[in-house]
Amino acid sequence: MRIALFATLIRPHAREIVRQTVGWLLARGQTVRMSAALAQETGYPACAVPADALVAEADLALAIGGDGTVLGAVRAAAPARVPVLGMNAGALGFLTELTPEQATLLLPRLLAGDYTLEPRMMLQARSYRGAELLRDDIALNDVVVRQGAKGRLIVLGLGIAGHQLGRLGADGLIISTPTGSTAYGMAAGGPIVHPTAQVMIMVPICPHSFSFRPMVIPATDPVEIRCESNQHNDEMMLSADGQEPETLQPGDRVIVEPATEHALLVKLGLSPFYERLREKLQWGADKNPSR
């Protein structure tokens, strides 16, 4: 199996987890490829490949870290239809499938092909200035238009499937996939949606009017966000999955709709979604709720 490795080494134990995992895979005849920087950091220089060749002809992408590491691996792997397995070496780990402690028990199943693939909807966000395409992004979790550096209220005109919804005054707007509903959208008061549903979730960030509530809309209905002028004529920011933001100006437009690509997440049958919710969000952690 040819494995493209993605990892984040900011946590003290992460480097050792990567070293042990790569060593285990190489000892079993697997091919592991990683970026030159990661190869140098972990002591496997022979595994280094150029960034544009990392997922080329890979059978699997292995992401060791937290959810952010999985998101980065998915954005690289989805256009090539390479499945992604997440190993949690981070904090919450909604998107990761196994822990390092489970690796030696479960990785043999992976090498034997004993797993399933779960497609997850992604978003495509195209930003325009007049007829000029500024940027074309894909995201597994969410697309966010928010206030700029000055932190002032922004005004957004919203349209859904060609129908004008109205104007939103807020700190920003989150357009989330079901997968991303347990991320920024949940923190901003949005609903939790099963990750295999085919919908988009719109969540305002600190709306000026309490009448503007989170909405769940069919994935077939594209969303148009118009960056409107306000009294300060402030810039706004667009980001996909929390990556480097793009600066928007009043008059710019953002079109958000389902991406052609789907994320393919490797599932080993360990933790169904509802059990994961209970575990990760610590629902029922208090055994005596009457207190």
N, C-alpha and C positions, 0 to 999 in steps of 0.2 A: 504494500500500500504506500502511495506517495502522499505525505502529510505536509501541509503548509502550516507552520507554527506561528501563532501570534501570542505575545505575552506582554504583560506589564510588570515591571520589576520594582515598583515603588514601595511595595511592602517588604519587610526584612526577609520573610521566609520564601518569597516568590522565586528568587533566583535558584534556590536549592530545589524547589519543586520542579522548575523547568529542567534543571540538570538531571534530576532523577528520572523524570518522565522521558526525556530525550534519550538518556542512556538505556532505559528499559526498551524503548522502541528500536533503537539501533541494534541492540543485542539480539533482537528477534527478526532481523533482516529487513526492517522497514526503512524507507527513504524519508528523511526529515529535511525540510528546507525552511530557512528563516532569513530575515533581513541580516545584512552585514553587521549592523550595530548590535542586534540581539545575539548573533553568533559570537561576537567578540566578548560581550558581557557574560555569557554563560559558558565560554570555553569550548565551543564547537565550531571553529572557523571553517571546517570542511563542509558545513551545512549552509554556508552563506550563499545567497543568490541575489541578483538585482531585484529591486522592488517590483518591477513590471513583470517579472517571471515567477513571482512567489506562488500564485494560484494557478498558473498555466499548467495544464495537464495534471493538477493535483486531484487526488481521490477524496480528500478530506481536508478541512481546515480545523485545526485544534487551537482553541483560544484559552489560554491560561491567565486568569485574572478575575476581574469583576465584570459586571454587565457592560461597562464601557469598552472593555477589551473584546467582548463578544460582538458588540455593535460595530466596532471597527473591522473585525474579521468578516462580518456579514456584508458590509458595504463593499469589501474587496471581492468576496467570494460569490455573491449573488449573481452578478452579471455573467459569470462563468458556470453557473449552476453547480457550484461546489458546496456540499453540505458542511455545516459547522457544528462542532461539538465543543461545549463550554465546560471548563474545569474551574471550579470556584477557588480562587486564591485572593478574593477581595472581601467585600462586606456583605451586602444584601443577597446578591446572586439570584435574581429572579430568572435570568436567562441561562444560567449555567446548569448543566445536567448532573455533574458528579463532583465529588470532593477529591482532593489528592489522596485521602485515606482509602477511598474506594477504587483508586486507579488500578492497582495490581489485580483486583478481583474482576473489574468490569472491562478493562481494556482488551483482554483476550476475547471477550464477546464481540467487541467492536471489530477486531481483526478477523474474526470468523464470520462477519457479516450479520451477526445476530442483533439487529437494531432496526428501528423504523425511522422514516423521515417525516417531519411535520412541516408542511408549507406554512409560512406566515406572510401575510400581506405587508407590502412596503408602500411608502409614499414617494411620489415624485413631485418636487417643487421647482417650478420654473419662474424666475423673476424677470420682469421686462421693464425697460425704460423706453416708452414709446413702442416702436416696433423692434427695438434691439433686445436680444436675449442676453441678460446679464449673467445668469448662472443656472445650471441644471443640476439639482441634487437629488439623491435618493436617501431615504431614512427608514429604519425599522421601527423606531420609537415614535418620533414626533418631529414636526416642523413648527418653529416658533417665530412669530413676528413680535418684537418687543420694543420698548422705549430705548433710545440711544444713550449716549454717555451722560447727558444732562438729567436723565431720570424723570422727565416730565411726562404728563399724560399725553397719549397719542390718540389720534382719531383714525379709525379704519372703516372703510366702506366694505360691506360684505355682500356677496352674491353666491347663491347655491343653484347649480344646474340652470344658470341663465336667469334666475329670479332674484330680484334685489331684496335682500333681507333687511337692510338698514345700516345705520352708522353706529359704531361701537367706540365709546371713549373709555380707555382702560390703560393699564400698564402694558398690555400686550394680548396676544391670542395664541393658544396652542391648538394645532391640528394634530391629533394623535391617531395611531393605529390601535387596534385592540391590544396588541402586544405592549404598546407604550402606555396603555391606560393605567398601569400600575407604577408609572414613573412620574414625570413632571405633572401630567394631567391630574393624577390622583392627589398630589400635593396641593394643587390649585383648586381642589374641590370637585373634580370631575368623577364620573362613575367608573367602576371597575367592570371591564367587558371581557368575556372569554376570548382568549387570544386567537382562536380559529374563526371567529365571527368575521363577516365581510361588511364592515361598517367603518366610518370615520367618526371621530369624536372631536367636537369643537368646545374648547374650554376657555372662557375669558379669564385674564389675569387681573384681579382687582378692578372689576368694571365700575365705571362711574355711576351707572344706573343698575340697580338691583334687579330690574326686569329682564336683563340679558342673562340667561342661564345656560349652563352646558347643554349641548345638543348631540344626539347620536343620529347620524344620517346615513343613508345607503352609500356603499362604496361607489355606486354608479354615478353619484352626483358630485361633479367637481366643484371645488370651492374657489372663488375669486376674492382676493383681498386687495383692496385699493388703499394705498397710503395717501391719505388726504392731508391737505394743508391745514395747519392750525395757527393760532396767534403767534406762536414762537417759531413756526416753520422748521421744526426740529427734524433731524435725521432719525431713522429707525434702523433696527437690526434684524436680519433674517439668519436663522441658524437651523441646521438639520442634524438631529441627534447630538446636539450640543457641540458641534464642531465649530471651527473658526467662522465667526459671523461675517455676513456681508452687509455693507452699509446701504440702506435704501433712502431715497429722497421722496418728499411729497410728490405725488403723481405717478410713482412706480406701482406696478401690479405684480401680484404673486398668484400663480395658479397651482393649486394642490389637488392631486388626484392619485388613485392607486398606480403604482409603478408596474411596468411590464414584468420586471423581475420579482420573484418571490424568494424570501429567505427560506433555506432548507435547514431546519434544526434537527440534529441527531437526537433521538429519544431512545433510552434504554429501559423504559418502563418502570422508572424508579419512583416518581412522585407526580401523581395526577394534579392538574391545575388547582383544584379546590383544596387538596391537602397542602399544596405549596403555599396557597394564600394563608391558610391557618398557621403554617410554620413560619413563613417569612414575616407576616404582619402580627404574629404572636396573638392571634385571636384565641380566647379561652385560656390564656396563660395563667390567669387567676383562677384557681380551682374552686374558689368560694365567691362567685359573682355577687352574692347578696351583701357582702361587706361594704 
